[in-house]
């Protein structure tokens, strides 16, 4: 993997949310998944800019679907992880596993 091939932390989280949501991966659902599973607040703007970056890197793809009456005909954009995205996620998982292997952290109970 080249220097630009590594996923940042938030890119990993967004891509994992897309993978988890499968056919239901659209902006607000992705944001809710991140907040629920990661316990981390995420602005919808940060989610969409990260999705755009992942699409431009070829790690995710986007598909627009026509909106029904519940959305006043507005289209909804769905996302999916590409094969390259799955490879990048697996590589990120493997790097973290190698870095954590044999490491024991002592957590201080003192306040900084």
N, CA, C and O atoms as a GROMACS GRO file, in nm:
protein
  448
    1UNK      N    1   0.084  -0.118   0.000
    1UNK     CA    2   0.000   0.000   0.000
    1UNK      C    3   0.088   0.125   0.000
    1UNK      O    4   0.186   0.133   0.074
    2UNK      N    5   0.052   0.220  -0.083
    2UNK     CA    6   0.124   0.346  -0.087
    2UNK      C    7   0.083   0.438   0.027
    2UNK      O    8  -0.009   0.408   0.102
    3UNK      N    9   0.151   0.549   0.037
    3UNK     CA   10   0.128   0.643   0.146
    3UNK      C   11  -0.017   0.691   0.150
    3UNK      O   12  -0.074   0.702   0.259
    4UNK      N   13  -0.077   0.720   0.037
    4UNK     CA   14  -0.213   0.772   0.032
    4UNK      C   15  -0.322   0.665   0.040
    4UNK      O   16  -0.440   0.696   0.033
    5UNK      N   17  -0.281   0.539   0.054
    5UNK     CA   18  -0.378   0.430   0.053
    5UNK      C   19  -0.437   0.399   0.190
    5UNK      O   20  -0.533   0.322   0.200
    6UNK      N   21  -0.381   0.457   0.296
    6UNK     CA   22  -0.429   0.424   0.430
    6UNK      C   23  -0.553   0.503   0.464
    6UNK      O   24  -0.568   0.618   0.424
    7UNK      N   25  -0.642   0.439   0.538
    7UNK     CA   26  -0.765   0.505   0.581
    7UNK      C   27  -0.741   0.579   0.711
    7UNK      O   28  -0.677   0.528   0.803
    8UNK      N   29  -0.793   0.700   0.719
    8UNK     CA   30  -0.794   0.773   0.845
    8UNK      C   31  -0.898   0.712   0.937
    8UNK      O   32  -0.982   0.632   0.895
    9UNK      N   33  -0.893   0.750   1.064
    9UNK     CA   34  -0.986   0.693   1.162
    9UNK      C   35  -1.132   0.718   1.124
    9UNK      O   36  -1.212   0.625   1.125
   10UNK      N   37  -1.166   0.841   1.089
   10UNK     CA   38  -1.306   0.870   1.057
   10UNK      C   39  -1.346   0.804   0.925
   10UNK      O   40  -1.461   0.762   0.910
   11UNK      N   41  -1.253   0.795   0.830
   11UNK     CA   42  -1.283   0.723   0.706
   11UNK      C   43  -1.318   0.577   0.736
   11UNK      O   44  -1.412   0.523   0.679
   12UNK      N   45  -1.242   0.514   0.825
   12UNK     CA   46  -1.271   0.376   0.863
   12UNK      C   47  -1.410   0.365   0.925
   12UNK      O   48  -1.487   0.276   0.890
   13UNK      N   49  -1.440   0.456   1.016
   13UNK     CA   50  -1.569   0.451   1.085
   13UNK      C   51  -1.684   0.468   0.986
   13UNK      O   52  -1.782   0.395   0.992
   14UNK      N   53  -1.671   0.563   0.894
   14UNK     CA   54  -1.776   0.586   0.794
   14UNK      C   55  -1.790   0.464   0.704
   14UNK      O   56  -1.901   0.419   0.677
   15UNK      N   57  -1.679   0.410   0.657
   15UNK     CA   58  -1.683   0.295   0.567
   15UNK      C   59  -1.742   0.172   0.638
   15UNK      O   60  -1.817   0.096   0.578
   16UNK      N   61  -1.707   0.154   0.765
   16UNK     CA   62  -1.766   0.044   0.843
   16UNK      C   63  -1.917   0.063   0.861
   16UNK      O   64  -1.992  -0.034   0.857
   17UNK      N   65  -1.960   0.185   0.882
   17UNK     CA   66  -2.104   0.212   0.895
   17UNK      C   67  -2.175   0.180   0.764
   17UNK      O   68  -2.283   0.121   0.766
   18UNK      N   69  -2.116   0.216   0.652
   18UNK     CA   70  -2.175   0.185   0.521
   18UNK      C   71  -2.186   0.033   0.505
   18UNK      O   72  -2.289  -0.018   0.462
   19UNK      N   73  -2.081  -0.038   0.541
   19UNK     CA   74  -2.083  -0.185   0.529
   19UNK      C   75  -2.191  -0.245   0.619
   19UNK      O   76  -2.262  -0.337   0.578
   20UNK      N   77  -2.204  -0.195   0.741
   20UNK     CA   78  -2.303  -0.248   0.835
   20UNK      C   79  -2.446  -0.223   0.787
   20UNK      O   80  -2.533  -0.308   0.802
   21UNK      N   81  -2.468  -0.106   0.729
   21UNK     CA   82  -2.604  -0.069   0.687
   21UNK      C   83  -2.646  -0.134   0.556
   21UNK      O   84  -2.765  -0.140   0.525
   22UNK      N   85  -2.551  -0.183   0.480
   22UNK     CA   86  -2.577  -0.255   0.355
   22UNK      C   87  -2.667  -0.171   0.263
   22UNK      O   88  -2.626  -0.063   0.220
   23UNK      N   89  -2.787  -0.218   0.232
   23UNK     CA   90  -2.876  -0.150   0.137
   23UNK      C   91  -2.942  -0.025   0.195
   23UNK      O   92  -3.011   0.046   0.122
   24UNK      N   93  -2.923   0.004   0.320
   24UNK     CA   94  -2.985   0.120   0.385
   24UNK      C   95  -2.884   0.229   0.416
   24UNK      O   96  -2.909   0.313   0.503
   25UNK      N   97  -2.770   0.230   0.347
   25UNK     CA   98  -2.663   0.326   0.377
   25UNK      C   99  -2.684   0.457   0.302
   25UNK      O  100  -2.643   0.471   0.186
   26UNK      N  101  -2.748   0.552   0.368
   26UNK     CA  102  -2.759   0.688   0.316
   26UNK      C  103  -2.720   0.783   0.429
   26UNK      O  104  -2.716   0.742   0.545
   27UNK      N  105  -2.693   0.907   0.397
   27UNK     CA  106  -2.634   1.003   0.488
   27UNK      C  107  -2.680   1.001   0.632
   27UNK      O  108  -2.600   0.977   0.722
   28UNK      N  109  -2.807   1.025   0.656
   28UNK     CA  110  -2.857   1.034   0.793
   28UNK      C  111  -2.850   0.900   0.866
   28UNK      O  112  -2.823   0.896   0.986
   29UNK      N  113  -2.873   0.791   0.795
   29UNK     CA  114  -2.861   0.658   0.858
   29UNK      C  115  -2.716   0.629   0.893
   29UNK      O  116  -2.688   0.571   0.998
   30UNK      N  117  -2.623   0.669   0.808
   30UNK     CA  118  -2.480   0.649   0.835
   30UNK      C  119  -2.442   0.729   0.960
   30UNK      O  120  -2.374   0.678   1.049
   31UNK      N  121  -2.486   0.853   0.965
   31UNK     CA  122  -2.458   0.938   1.082
   31UNK      C  123  -2.512   0.875   1.210
   31UNK      O  124  -2.442   0.870   1.311
   32UNK      N  125  -2.636   0.827   1.206
   32UNK     CA  126  -2.697   0.765   1.324
   32UNK      C  127  -2.622   0.639   1.365
   32UNK      O  128  -2.605   0.613   1.485
   33UNK      N  129  -2.578   0.561   1.269
   33UNK     CA  130  -2.502   0.438   1.297
   33UNK      C  131  -2.370   0.471   1.368
   33UNK      O  132  -2.331   0.402   1.462
   34UNK      N  133  -2.304   0.575   1.322
   34UNK     CA  134  -2.178   0.617   1.384
   34UNK      C  135  -2.203   0.661   1.527
   34UNK      O  136  -2.130   0.622   1.618
   35UNK      N  137  -2.306   0.742   1.547
   35UNK     CA  138  -2.334   0.792   1.681
   35UNK      C  139  -2.373   0.680   1.775
   35UNK      O  140  -2.334   0.680   1.892
   36UNK      N  141  -2.451   0.584   1.725
   36UNK     CA  142  -2.496   0.473   1.809
   36UNK      C  143  -2.383   0.375   1.842
   36UNK      O  144  -2.363   0.341   1.958
   37UNK      N  145  -2.311   0.331   1.741
   37UNK     CA  146  -2.210   0.226   1.761
   37UNK      C  147  -2.078   0.279   1.814
   37UNK      O  148  -2.015   0.215   1.898
   38UNK      N  149  -2.035   0.395   1.764
   38UNK     CA  150  -1.905   0.448   1.806
   38UNK      C  151  -1.918   0.539   1.928
   38UNK      O  152  -1.818   0.573   1.992
   39UNK      N  153  -2.041   0.578   1.959
   39UNK     CA  154  -2.060   0.670   2.071
   39UNK      C  155  -1.995   0.804   2.044
   39UNK      O  156  -1.945   0.870   2.135
   40UNK      N  157  -1.995   0.843   1.919
   40UNK     CA  158  -1.924   0.963   1.875
   40UNK      C  159  -2.019   1.049   1.795
   40UNK      O  160  -2.086   1.002   1.703
   41UNK      N  161  -2.026   1.176   1.830
   41UNK     CA  162  -2.109   1.269   1.753
   41UNK      C  163  -2.042   1.295   1.619
   41UNK      O  164  -1.920   1.306   1.610
   42UNK      N  165  -2.123   1.304   1.516
   42UNK     CA  166  -2.071   1.330   1.382
   42UNK      C  167  -2.165   1.427   1.312
   42UNK      O  168  -2.286   1.402   1.306
   43UNK      N  169  -2.112   1.535   1.260
   43UNK     CA  170  -2.196   1.627   1.185
   43UNK      C  171  -2.228   1.564   1.050
   43UNK      O  172  -2.148   1.488   0.995
   44UNK      N  173  -2.344   1.598   0.996
   44UNK     CA  174  -2.381   1.542   0.867
   44UNK      C  175  -2.286   1.593   0.758
   44UNK      O  176  -2.260   1.522   0.661
   45UNK      N  177  -2.233   1.714   0.776
   45UNK     CA  178  -2.135   1.768   0.680
   45UNK      C  179  -2.007   1.687   0.678
   45UNK      O  180  -1.951   1.661   0.571
   46UNK      N  181  -1.960   1.646   0.796
   46UNK     CA  182  -1.838   1.564   0.804
   46UNK      C  183  -1.862   1.428   0.741
   46UNK      O  184  -1.774   1.374   0.674
   47UNK      N  185  -1.981   1.372   0.762
   47UNK     CA  186  -2.014   1.242   0.703
   47UNK      C  187  -2.014   1.253   0.551
   47UNK      O  188  -1.953   1.170   0.483
   48UNK      N  189  -2.083   1.355   0.497
   48UNK     CA  190  -2.090   1.368   0.351
   48UNK      C  191  -1.954   1.400   0.289
   48UNK      O  192  -1.923   1.348   0.181
   49UNK      N  193  -1.873   1.484   0.352
   49UNK     CA  194  -1.742   1.513   0.292
   49UNK      C  195  -1.654   1.389   0.294
   49UNK      O  196  -1.575   1.367   0.202
   50UNK      N  197  -1.666   1.307   0.399
   50UNK     CA  198  -1.589   1.183   0.405
   50UNK      C  199  -1.640   1.084   0.300
   50UNK      O  200  -1.560   1.017   0.235
   51UNK      N  201  -1.770   1.076   0.282
   51UNK     CA  202  -1.826   0.988   0.178
   51UNK      C  203  -1.776   1.031   0.040
   51UNK      O  204  -1.740   0.946  -0.041
   52UNK      N  205  -1.773   1.161   0.013
   52UNK     CA  206  -1.722   1.210  -0.115
   52UNK      C  207  -1.577   1.168  -0.136
   52UNK      O  208  -1.538   1.126  -0.245
   53UNK      N  209  -1.497   1.180  -0.031
   53UNK     CA  210  -1.356   1.142  -0.039
   53UNK      C  211  -1.342   0.992  -0.065
   53UNK      O  212  -1.260   0.950  -0.146
   54UNK      N  213  -1.422   0.911   0.004
   54UNK     CA  214  -1.417   0.766  -0.015
   54UNK      C  215  -1.459   0.727  -0.157
   54UNK      O  216  -1.401   0.637  -0.216
   55UNK      N  217  -1.560   0.797  -0.210
   55UNK     CA  218  -1.602   0.771  -0.348
   55UNK      C  219  -1.490   0.810  -0.444
   55UNK      O  220  -1.461   0.736  -0.538
   56UNK      N  221  -1.427   0.925  -0.422
   56UNK     CA  222  -1.320   0.970  -0.513
   56UNK      C  223  -1.198   0.876  -0.509
   56UNK      O  224  -1.126   0.864  -0.607
   57UNK      N  225  -1.177   0.810  -0.394
   57UNK     CA  226  -1.068   0.713  -0.381
   57UNK      C  227  -1.106   0.576  -0.437
   57UNK      O  228  -1.021   0.487  -0.444
   58UNK      N  229  -1.232   0.558  -0.475
   58UNK     CA  230  -1.278   0.430  -0.528
   58UNK      C  231  -1.309   0.328  -0.420
   58UNK      O  232  -1.320   0.209  -0.449
   59UNK      N  233  -1.322   0.372  -0.295
   59UNK     CA  234  -1.348   0.280  -0.184
   59UNK      C  235  -1.497   0.265  -0.154
   59UNK      O  236  -1.537   0.173  -0.084
   60UNK      N  237  -1.577   0.355  -0.208
   60UNK     CA  238  -1.723   0.349  -0.194
   60UNK      C  239  -1.782   0.394  -0.326
   60UNK      O  240  -1.716   0.461  -0.406
   61UNK      N  241  -1.906   0.358  -0.348
   61UNK     CA  242  -1.976   0.407  -0.467
   61UNK      C  243  -2.109   0.463  -0.422
   61UNK      O  244  -2.160   0.427  -0.316
   62UNK      N  245  -2.165   0.551  -0.502
   62UNK     CA  246  -2.293   0.613  -0.469
   62UNK      C  247  -2.394   0.583  -0.578
   62UNK      O  248  -2.361   0.572  -0.695
   63UNK      N  249  -2.519   0.571  -0.535
   63UNK     CA  250  -2.629   0.546  -0.628
   63UNK      C  251  -2.747   0.632  -0.585
   63UNK      O  252  -2.788   0.631  -0.469
   64UNK      N  253  -2.802   0.708  -0.680
   64UNK     CA  254  -2.922   0.787  -0.652
   64UNK      C  255  -3.045   0.704  -0.684
   64UNK      O  256  -3.050   0.637  -0.787
   65UNK      N  257  -3.144   0.709  -0.595
   65UNK     CA  258  -3.270   0.640  -0.619
   65UNK      C  259  -3.381   0.742  -0.619
   65UNK      O  260  -3.378   0.838  -0.541
   66UNK      N  261  -3.480   0.724  -0.705
   66UNK     CA  262  -3.590   0.820  -0.709
   66UNK      C  263  -3.666   0.821  -0.576
   66UNK      O  264  -3.682   0.718  -0.511
   67UNK      N  265  -3.711   0.938  -0.538
   67UNK     CA  266  -3.786   0.950  -0.414
   67UNK      C  267  -3.934   0.923  -0.434
   67UNK      O  268  -3.990   0.948  -0.541
   68UNK      N  269  -3.996   0.871  -0.331
   68UNK     CA  270  -4.139   0.845  -0.335
   68UNK      C  271  -4.216   0.962  -0.277
   68UNK      O  272  -4.162   1.070  -0.255
   69UNK      N  273  -4.343   0.939  -0.254
   69UNK     CA  274  -4.429   1.046  -0.202
   69UNK      C  275  -4.388   1.090  -0.062
   69UNK      O  276  -4.408   1.206  -0.026
   70UNK      N  277  -4.330   0.999   0.018
   70UNK     CA  278  -4.287   1.035   0.154
   70UNK      C  279  -4.172   1.136   0.152
   70UNK      O  280  -4.147   1.203   0.253
   71UNK      N  281  -4.102   1.148   0.040
   71UNK     CA  282  -3.992   1.245   0.028
   71UNK      C  283  -4.024   1.351  -0.077
   71UNK      O  284  -3.933   1.418  -0.127
   72UNK      N  285  -4.151   1.367  -0.110
   72UNK     CA  286  -4.195   1.466  -0.210
   72UNK      C  287  -4.120   1.451  -0.342
   72UNK      O  288  -4.092   1.550  -0.411
   73UNK      N  289  -4.086   1.328  -0.376
   73UNK     CA  290  -4.019   1.299  -0.502
   73UNK      C  291  -3.869   1.324  -0.501
   73UNK      O  292  -3.803   1.302  -0.603
   74UNK      N  293  -3.814   1.368  -0.388
   74UNK     CA  294  -3.669   1.393  -0.382
   74UNK      C  295  -3.591   1.262  -0.384
   74UNK      O  296  -3.626   1.166  -0.316
   75UNK      N  297  -3.485   1.260  -0.464
   75UNK     CA  298  -3.401   1.141  -0.473
   75UNK      C  299  -3.323   1.123  -0.343
   75UNK      O  300  -3.297   1.219  -0.270
   76UNK      N  301  -3.285   1.000  -0.316
   76UNK     CA  302  -3.201   0.970  -0.200
   76UNK      C  303  -3.075   0.904  -0.254
   76UNK      O  304  -3.081   0.819  -0.343
   77UNK      N  305  -2.958   0.944  -0.198
   77UNK     CA  306  -2.830   0.889  -0.241
   77UNK      C  307  -2.787   0.780  -0.143
   77UNK      O  308  -2.772   0.805  -0.023
   78UNK      N  309  -2.768   0.661  -0.195
   78UNK     CA  310  -2.722   0.548  -0.115
   78UNK      C  311  -2.575   0.520  -0.147
   78UNK      O  312  -2.526   0.554  -0.254
   79UNK      N  313  -2.507   0.457  -0.051
   79UNK     CA  314  -2.364   0.428  -0.065
   79UNK      C  315  -2.340   0.279  -0.042
   79UNK      O  316  -2.415   0.213   0.029
   80UNK      N  317  -2.235   0.228  -0.105
   80UNK     CA  318  -2.194   0.089  -0.086
   80UNK      C  319  -2.041   0.083  -0.086
   80UNK      O  320  -1.975   0.166  -0.148
   81UNK      N  321  -1.988  -0.015  -0.017
   81UNK     CA  322  -1.843  -0.036  -0.013
   81UNK      C  323  -1.803  -0.113  -0.138
   81UNK      O  324  -1.866  -0.213  -0.174
   82UNK      N  325  -1.700  -0.066  -0.204
   82UNK     CA  326  -1.650  -0.134  -0.324
   82UNK      C  327  -1.553  -0.246  -0.282
   82UNK      O  328  -1.512  -0.252  -0.166
   83UNK      N  329  -1.517  -0.334  -0.374
   83UNK     CA  330  -1.415  -0.434  -0.342
   83UNK      C  331  -1.284  -0.370  -0.291
   83UNK      O  332  -1.221  -0.423  -0.200
   84UNK      N  333  -1.244  -0.258  -0.350
   84UNK     CA  334  -1.124  -0.188  -0.302
   84UNK      C  335  -1.144  -0.136  -0.160
   84UNK      O  336  -1.050  -0.134  -0.080
   85UNK      N  337  -1.266  -0.095  -0.128
   85UNK     CA  338  -1.297  -0.050   0.007
   85UNK      C  339  -1.289  -0.163   0.108
   85UNK      O  340  -1.240  -0.144   0.219
   86UNK      N  341  -1.336  -0.279   0.069
   86UNK     CA  342  -1.327  -0.397   0.158
   86UNK      C  343  -1.180  -0.434   0.182
   86UNK      O  344  -1.142  -0.469   0.294
   87UNK      N  345  -1.101  -0.426   0.077
   87UNK     CA  346  -0.957  -0.454   0.090
   87UNK      C  347  -0.892  -0.353   0.184
   87UNK      O  348  -0.810  -0.390   0.269
   88UNK      N  349  -0.926  -0.225   0.170
   88UNK     CA  350  -0.868  -0.121   0.255
   88UNK      C  351  -0.909  -0.140   0.400
   88UNK      O  352  -0.827  -0.122   0.490
   89UNK      N  353  -1.035  -0.178   0.425
   89UNK     CA  354  -1.080  -0.204   0.562
   89UNK      C  355  -1.005  -0.323   0.623
   89UNK      O  356  -0.964  -0.318   0.739
   90UNK      N  357  -0.989  -0.428   0.545
   90UNK     CA  358  -0.917  -0.545   0.595
   90UNK      C  359  -0.772  -0.510   0.625
   90UNK      O  360  -0.716  -0.556   0.725
   91UNK      N  361  -0.710  -0.431   0.539
   91UNK     CA  362  -0.571  -0.390   0.562
   91UNK      C  363  -0.560  -0.305   0.688
   91UNK      O  364  -0.466  -0.322   0.766
   92UNK      N  365  -0.655  -0.215   0.710
   92UNK     CA  366  -0.653  -0.130   0.830
   92UNK      C  367  -0.670  -0.216   0.955
   92UNK      O  368  -0.602  -0.193   1.055
   93UNK      N  369  -0.758  -0.313   0.949
   93UNK     CA  370  -0.777  -0.405   1.062
   93UNK      C  371  -0.649  -0.483   1.090
   93UNK      O  372  -0.610  -0.499   1.206
   94UNK      N  373  -0.584  -0.531   0.986
   94UNK     CA  374  -0.462  -0.609   1.002
   94UNK      C  375  -0.348  -0.526   1.060
   94UNK      O  376  -0.273  -0.575   1.145
   95UNK      N  377  -0.334  -0.401   1.015
   95UNK     CA  378  -0.230  -0.313   1.068
   95UNK      C  379  -0.254  -0.290   1.217
   95UNK      O  380  -0.161  -0.298   1.297
   96UNK      N  381  -0.378  -0.262   1.254
   96UNK     CA  382  -0.407  -0.238   1.396
   96UNK      C  383  -0.381  -0.364   1.479
   96UNK      O  384  -0.328  -0.355   1.589
   97UNK      N  385  -0.418  -0.478   1.427
   97UNK     CA  386  -0.393  -0.603   1.501
   97UNK      C  387  -0.244  -0.624   1.523
   97UNK      O  388  -0.202  -0.664   1.632
   98UNK      N  389  -0.162  -0.598   1.421
   98UNK     CA  390  -0.017  -0.613   1.436
   98UNK      C  391   0.038  -0.513   1.536
   98UNK      O  392   0.127  -0.546   1.614
   99UNK      N  393  -0.013  -0.392   1.535
   99UNK     CA  394   0.036  -0.289   1.628
   99UNK      C  395  -0.006  -0.321   1.771
   99UNK      O  396   0.070  -0.293   1.864
  100UNK      N  397  -0.123  -0.378   1.791
  100UNK     CA  398  -0.171  -0.411   1.926
  100UNK      C  399  -0.112  -0.541   1.980
  100UNK      O  400  -0.109  -0.561   2.101
  101UNK      N  401  -0.065  -0.627   1.892
  101UNK     CA  402  -0.015  -0.758   1.934
  101UNK      C  403   0.093  -0.744   2.041
  101UNK      O  404   0.195  -0.678   2.019
  102UNK      N  405   0.071  -0.806   2.154
  102UNK     CA  406   0.167  -0.808   2.262
  102UNK      C  407   0.176  -0.681   2.344
  102UNK      O  408   0.259  -0.672   2.435
  103UNK      N  409   0.095  -0.583   2.314
  103UNK     CA  410   0.100  -0.455   2.385
  103UNK      C  411   0.001  -0.454   2.501
  103UNK      O  412  -0.116  -0.487   2.484
  104UNK      N  413   0.051  -0.417   2.617
  104UNK     CA  414  -0.035  -0.402   2.734
  104UNK      C  415  -0.025  -0.257   2.780
  104UNK      O  416   0.085  -0.208   2.808
  105UNK      N  417  -0.137  -0.190   2.788
  105UNK     CA  418  -0.137  -0.051   2.833
  105UNK      C  419  -0.182  -0.044   2.977
  105UNK      O  420  -0.279  -0.108   3.018
  106UNK      N  421  -0.113   0.035   3.052
  106UNK     CA  422  -0.155   0.062   3.190
  106UNK      C  423  -0.233   0.192   3.189
  106UNK      O  424  -0.184   0.295   3.143
  107UNK      N  425  -0.353   0.187   3.239
  107UNK     CA  426  -0.438   0.304   3.239
  107UNK      C  427  -0.426   0.371   3.375
  107UNK      O  428  -0.449   0.309   3.479
  108UNK      N  429  -0.390   0.498   3.373
  108UNK     CA  430  -0.377   0.574   3.497
  108UNK      C  431  -0.514   0.621   3.542
  108UNK      O  432  -0.596   0.665   3.462
  109UNK      N  433  -0.539   0.610   3.669
  109UNK     CA  434  -0.667   0.654   3.726
  109UNK      C  435  -0.662   0.800   3.770
  109UNK      O  436  -0.763   0.859   3.809
  110UNK      N  437  -0.541   0.858   3.763
  110UNK     CA  438  -0.526   0.998   3.803
  110UNK      C  439  -0.579   1.089   3.694
  110UNK      O  440  -0.575   1.056   3.575
  111UNK      N  441  -0.629   1.204   3.737
  111UNK     CA  442  -0.672   1.305   3.639
  111UNK      C  443  -0.549   1.382   3.594
  111UNK      O  444  -0.460   1.410   3.674
  112UNK      N  445  -0.544   1.415   3.466
  112UNK     CA  446  -0.425   1.485   3.413
  112UNK      C  447  -0.406   1.622   3.474
  112UNK      O  448  -0.310   1.692   3.439
   0.00000   0.00000   0.00000
